[in-house]
Amino acid sequence: MPFVTTLTFTSGDRHRLEDIVTEIKDGAEQKGVELKGPHPKQPQELRIPQSKTLGPSGGRFESWTHTVYTRTIEIVGYEEFARNVTQRTFPNAIHVEAGVEQRTQVGSGS
């Protein structure tokens, strides 16, 4: 039963995010690693309120908007490659979450 490592990358810097994901994808192709993705998700628009003063009655500036981009990659098997990717140091602008799941193969009878 193979292990599937799911990596979720988020960033407000779409270009840097694409560069990182492409670099991982290219590395997987060079090593013959089974990789699914990157799967883009709909960008998330965040609105952050801004107070004019520290007090409760100081009024507000117009909310600041920030777009967050997400890409997901699945590495099927190849635990060493997955471990190497998760141990990398990524730029501060890139947030990475990793999950590992053991999947049964279709028709395995388990």
KOLKE-585941 format. One record per residue (C-alpha): x, y, z; residue in three letters. Coordinates in steps of 0.05 Angstrom, whole numbers, plus 5000, padded with zeros to 4 digits. Example, Ala and Ser with C-alpha at 12.3 -4.5 7.8 and 13.67 -1.06 7.14 Angstrom:
% residues 2
524649105156ALA/527349795143SER/
This chain:
% residues 110
500050005000MET/503350654978PRO/503951265021PHE/501351904990VAL/504552555013THR/500053155001THR/503553825000LEU/499554465003THR/503155104985PHE/500055784999THR/502756484986SER/500757194970GLY/506357194918ASP/503556804859ARG/509956834818HIS/514356574874ARG/509256024889LEU/509255804816GLU/516855794815ASP/517255344877ILE/511854864852VAL/514954824783THR/521854684813GLU/518954104854ILE/515153834794LYS/521453864750ASP/525453504804GLY/520252964808ALA/520252864732GLU/527852804732GLN/527652264785LYS/521651894755GLY/517352044816VAL/509751964809GLU/507052654823LEU/499952904815LYS/498853644807GLY/500054184819PRO/492654294829HIS/490955044834PRO/485255264880LYS/481055884870GLN/484956484898PRO/482256714965GLN/481057464974GLU/482257695046LEU/479958365072ARG/483758635132ILE/480659215171PRO/485259785190GLN/483960235250SER/486160965248LYS/488060955322THR/489160455377LEU/482860655413GLY/475860365401PRO/472961015373SER/478461225325GLY/474961045260GLY/477660605205ARG/481560665141PHE/479160285080GLU/480359535089SER/486659255060TRP/485658685011THR/490458105002HIS/489957524953THR/492356834975VAL/494156314923TYR/494255564936THR/497354974899ARG/496954244920THR/501653684899ILE/500952934914GLU/507152494915ILE/505251764908VAL/510351304941GLY/517551554936TYR/517951705010GLU/525251935005GLU/523552464952PHE/517552694994ALA/521852735056ARG/527153145020ASN/521853634994VAL/518753725063THR/525553845095GLN/527354405047ARG/527655115070THR/522455525033PHE/522256285027PRO/518356645082ASN/513056825031ALA/511256085021ILE/507255695073HIS/507554935066VAL/503154415099GLU/504453665091ALA/500053075103GLY/501552335095VAL/496251805082GLU/496851065067GLN/492150865011ARG/489950174991THR/490349994918GLN/484049844880VAL/482849104877GLY/487548934934SER/481948594974GLY/483648985037SER/
